[in-house]
């Protein structure tokens, strides 16, 4: 784990936070050589075991989904 003095952290705070997020390695902040805080990357959100079926139950069928929308007599291709 990398250690950084609090004065240097104060001057480079945003860069340190970006580095922790990018590398995933924590950084310990020290004051007079004693640990004050640790910057750790955020934990990943829990992922479902499988994406298959994740939308189950979110759609609703209304009306006839098998028959054509228009009457076949109105089709230009059949004329």
ABEGO torsion letter per residue (X at the ends): XBBBBAAAAAAAAAAAAAAAAAAGBBBBBBBGGBBABBBBBBBBBBBBABABGAABGABBBBEBAABBABBAAABAAAX
